[in-house]
Amino acid sequence: MEVQQFSYDNQIVKKFIYATLFWGIIGMLVGLLLALMFLFPNITDGISWLSFGRLRPLHTNAVIFAFVGNAIFAGVYYSTQRLLKARMFSDFLSKLNFWGWQAIIVSAAITLPLGYTTSKEYAELEWPIDIAIAVIWVAFGWNLIGTMIKRRQRHLYVAIWFYLATFVTVAVLHIFNSLELPISALKSYSVYAGVQDALVQWWYGHNAVAFFLTTPFLGLMYYFVPKAANRLTIYCTPLYRIGHKI
């Protein structure tokens, strides 16, 4: 019998971990500056790109999408390979996911302080960056699903279903909330108006918290908590469940 050999891609995991630490420090330092503004309102007086109104969305985007986002990718890439007993589907897609996501974060760090914003909570980035987010997110999902298809583990652990739900739902939320009409290179207007715009925005806002800040971490807990405790875990398929060691 021929023995198949393969190796996990741990380099991509390390890159996302380093990015998580880096952007976490940056995002929280910006948050600290914002907190100081409550005590010293004139601390950045006269510097428009350091005003509270411009730094506040930078802080939320840095913490949510840069800090938490990179942590999600690190955890998903690490656990998925081990749960499916397979290397990620494409090293190219993994690298595209990493460098594309960092480019998006840098773009946000430049445009938000300069005042380029849609003014939508958690979705302030303008249309070119929105398109980039959609492309990189699809690359991530393509890599995840491709790995599921070529897996060496018959059963799908429950964490994988959480990751899949995260990919699908965040894609739908982002794409439909970001439908906009560009009028210049860095300015657009939403295709929705009035109450409809508010409705779609907070359909996105509340579910972004659920499916970006909650669902993927539930999946990660299903892997890391039982693994740390060295306990039996449950593999879930649509038809049955069976106890199995990770």
C-alpha positions as CSV (number, residue, x, y, z in Angstrom):
1,M,0.0,0.0,0.0
2,E,1.4,3.4,-1.0
3,V,1.8,5.7,2.0
4,Q,0.6,9.3,1.3
5,Q,2.7,12.1,2.8
6,F,1.7,15.7,3.3
7,S,2.5,18.6,5.5
8,Y,0.4,21.3,7.1
9,D,0.9,24.9,6.0
10,N,1.9,26.4,9.4
11,Q,3.6,29.4,7.8
12,I,0.3,31.0,6.9
13,V,-0.9,30.5,10.4
14,K,2.2,32.2,11.8
15,K,1.8,35.1,9.4
16,F,-1.8,35.7,10.6
17,I,-0.8,35.4,14.3
18,Y,1.9,38.0,13.8
19,A,-0.6,40.3,12.0
20,T,-3.1,39.7,14.8
21,L,-0.6,40.9,17.4
22,F,0.6,43.9,15.3
23,W,-2.9,45.2,14.4
24,G,-4.2,44.5,17.9
25,I,-1.5,46.9,19.4
26,I,-2.2,49.5,16.7
27,G,-6.0,49.3,17.2
28,M,-5.9,49.5,20.9
29,L,-3.4,52.4,20.9
30,V,-5.9,54.3,18.7
31,G,-8.6,53.4,21.2
32,L,-6.4,54.8,24.0
33,L,-5.9,58.0,22.2
34,L,-9.7,58.3,21.8
35,A,-10.2,57.7,25.5
36,L,-7.7,60.4,26.3
37,M,-9.7,62.8,24.2
38,F,-12.5,62.6,26.7
39,L,-10.1,63.9,29.4
40,F,-8.2,66.3,27.1
41,P,-10.6,67.3,24.3
42,N,-8.0,69.6,22.6
43,I,-5.2,67.0,22.5
44,T,-5.3,66.8,18.7
45,D,-6.9,70.2,18.1
46,G,-6.2,71.5,14.6
47,I,-5.2,68.2,13.1
48,S,-8.2,67.1,11.0
49,W,-7.0,63.5,10.4
50,L,-6.6,63.0,14.1
51,S,-10.0,64.3,15.1
52,F,-12.3,62.1,17.1
53,G,-14.8,61.6,14.2
54,R,-12.1,60.2,12.0
55,L,-10.2,58.1,14.5
56,R,-13.3,56.4,16.0
57,P,-14.1,54.4,12.8
58,L,-10.4,53.7,12.4
59,H,-10.4,52.2,15.9
60,T,-13.5,50.0,15.4
61,N,-12.3,48.8,12.0
62,A,-8.8,48.1,13.3
63,V,-10.0,46.1,16.3
64,I,-12.8,44.2,14.5
65,F,-11.4,43.5,11.0
66,A,-7.7,43.8,11.6
67,F,-7.2,42.3,15.1
68,V,-10.1,39.9,15.2
69,G,-10.2,39.2,11.5
70,N,-6.5,38.1,11.5
71,A,-7.2,36.0,14.6
72,I,-10.1,34.3,12.9
73,F,-8.0,33.4,9.8
74,A,-5.1,32.1,12.0
75,G,-7.4,29.9,14.0
76,V,-9.4,28.6,11.0
77,Y,-6.3,27.8,8.9
78,Y,-4.7,26.0,11.9
79,S,-7.7,23.9,12.9
80,T,-9.1,23.2,9.5
81,Q,-6.0,21.4,8.3
82,R,-6.0,19.2,11.4
83,L,-9.7,18.5,11.4
84,L,-9.7,17.6,7.7
85,K,-6.3,15.8,7.8
86,A,-5.3,17.8,4.7
87,R,-3.1,20.7,3.7
88,M,-5.1,23.8,2.6
89,F,-6.4,23.5,-0.9
90,S,-4.2,26.2,-2.4
91,D,-1.1,27.8,-1.0
92,F,-1.7,30.7,-3.5
93,L,-5.1,31.3,-2.1
94,S,-3.8,31.3,1.4
95,K,-1.2,33.9,0.5
96,L,-3.7,35.9,-1.4
97,N,-6.0,35.8,1.6
98,F,-3.2,37.1,3.9
99,W,-1.6,39.8,1.8
100,G,-5.0,40.9,0.4
101,W,-6.4,41.3,3.9
102,Q,-3.4,43.3,5.0
103,A,-3.7,45.6,2.0
104,I,-7.3,46.2,2.8
105,I,-6.4,47.1,6.4
106,V,-3.7,49.5,5.2
107,S,-6.2,51.1,2.8
108,A,-8.6,51.6,5.6
109,A,-5.9,53.1,7.8
110,I,-5.2,55.7,5.1
111,T,-8.7,56.5,3.8
112,L,-10.6,56.8,7.1
113,P,-8.4,59.4,8.7
114,L,-8.5,61.4,5.4
115,G,-12.3,61.5,5.7
116,Y,-13.3,59.0,3.0
117,T,-16.2,57.2,4.5
118,T,-19.7,55.9,3.6
119,S,-20.7,56.8,7.2
120,K,-22.2,53.4,7.8
121,E,-21.3,51.8,11.1
122,Y,-18.8,48.9,10.7
123,A,-19.1,49.5,6.9
124,E,-17.4,52.9,6.5
125,L,-15.0,51.8,3.8
126,E,-15.6,53.1,0.3
127,W,-16.5,51.1,-2.8
128,P,-13.1,50.1,-4.2
129,I,-12.1,48.6,-0.8
130,D,-15.6,47.0,-0.5
131,I,-14.9,45.2,-3.8
132,A,-11.5,44.1,-2.5
133,I,-13.0,42.7,0.7
134,A,-15.5,40.7,-1.3
135,V,-12.8,39.2,-3.6
136,I,-10.5,38.3,-0.7
137,W,-13.4,36.8,1.3
138,V,-14.4,34.6,-1.6
139,A,-10.7,33.5,-2.0
140,F,-10.9,32.5,1.7
141,G,-14.1,30.5,1.2
142,W,-12.8,28.9,-2.0
143,N,-9.7,27.7,-0.1
144,L,-11.9,26.4,2.8
145,I,-14.4,24.5,0.6
146,G,-11.6,23.2,-1.6
147,T,-9.9,21.7,1.5
148,M,-13.2,20.1,2.6
149,I,-13.5,18.5,-0.8
150,K,-10.0,16.9,-0.8
151,R,-10.1,16.0,3.0
152,R,-8.7,12.7,4.3
153,Q,-11.1,12.7,7.3
154,R,-14.5,11.2,6.4
155,H,-16.5,13.1,9.1
156,L,-16.9,16.8,9.3
157,Y,-16.3,18.1,12.8
158,V,-18.8,20.7,14.0
159,A,-16.3,23.5,13.9
160,I,-16.1,23.2,10.1
161,W,-19.8,23.8,9.9
162,F,-19.4,27.0,11.9
163,Y,-16.6,28.2,9.6
164,L,-18.7,27.4,6.5
165,A,-21.7,29.3,8.0
166,T,-19.4,32.3,8.7
167,F,-18.1,32.4,5.2
168,V,-21.5,32.2,3.5
169,T,-23.3,34.6,5.8
170,V,-20.6,37.3,6.0
171,A,-20.4,37.3,2.2
172,V,-24.1,37.8,1.9
173,L,-24.2,40.5,4.6
174,H,-21.2,42.5,3.1
175,I,-22.3,42.3,-0.5
176,F,-25.9,43.4,0.0
177,N,-25.1,46.1,2.5
178,S,-22.3,47.5,0.2
179,L,-24.4,47.9,-2.9
180,E,-23.6,51.4,-3.9
181,L,-23.3,53.8,-6.8
182,P,-19.8,55.2,-7.3
183,I,-19.6,58.9,-8.3
184,S,-15.8,59.2,-8.1
185,A,-12.7,57.1,-7.3
186,L,-13.4,57.3,-3.5
187,K,-17.0,58.4,-3.1
188,S,-20.3,56.5,-3.5
189,Y,-23.9,56.5,-2.4
190,S,-25.9,53.6,-1.2
191,V,-28.5,52.1,-3.6
192,Y,-30.9,52.1,-0.7
193,A,-32.6,55.3,0.6
194,G,-34.1,56.5,3.9
195,V,-35.6,53.8,6.1
196,Q,-34.6,51.0,3.7
197,D,-30.9,52.1,4.0
198,A,-31.1,52.1,7.8
199,L,-32.9,48.7,7.8
200,V,-30.3,47.1,5.6
201,Q,-27.4,48.7,7.5
202,W,-28.5,47.4,10.8
203,W,-29.4,44.0,9.4
204,Y,-25.8,44.0,8.4
205,G,-24.5,45.6,11.7
206,H,-26.2,43.2,14.1
207,N,-25.5,40.1,12.1
208,A,-21.9,41.2,11.5
209,V,-21.5,40.9,15.3
210,A,-23.1,37.5,15.2
211,F,-21.3,36.0,12.2
212,F,-17.9,37.8,12.4
213,L,-17.4,38.2,16.1
214,T,-19.2,35.2,17.4
215,T,-19.8,32.3,15.0
216,P,-16.2,31.7,14.0
217,F,-15.0,31.8,17.6
218,L,-17.6,29.3,18.6
219,G,-16.1,27.0,15.9
220,L,-12.6,27.6,17.2
221,M,-13.8,26.8,20.8
222,Y,-15.2,23.5,19.5
223,Y,-11.7,22.6,18.4
224,F,-9.4,24.2,20.9
225,V,-11.3,23.7,24.2
226,P,-11.7,19.9,23.8
227,K,-8.2,19.6,22.4
228,A,-6.7,21.4,25.4
229,A,-8.8,19.2,27.8
230,N,-7.9,16.0,25.8
231,R,-11.6,15.0,25.9
232,L,-13.7,13.1,23.4
233,T,-15.2,15.3,20.8
234,I,-18.2,15.0,18.5
235,Y,-17.9,14.8,14.7
236,C,-21.1,15.9,13.0
237,T,-22.5,15.0,9.6
238,P,-26.0,15.7,8.2
239,L,-27.0,12.1,8.9
240,Y,-25.4,11.0,12.2
241,R,-22.9,11.8,15.0
242,I,-20.1,9.7,16.2
243,G,-17.6,10.1,19.1
244,H,-14.0,10.4,17.9
245,K,-10.7,11.8,19.0
246,I,-9.3,14.8,17.2
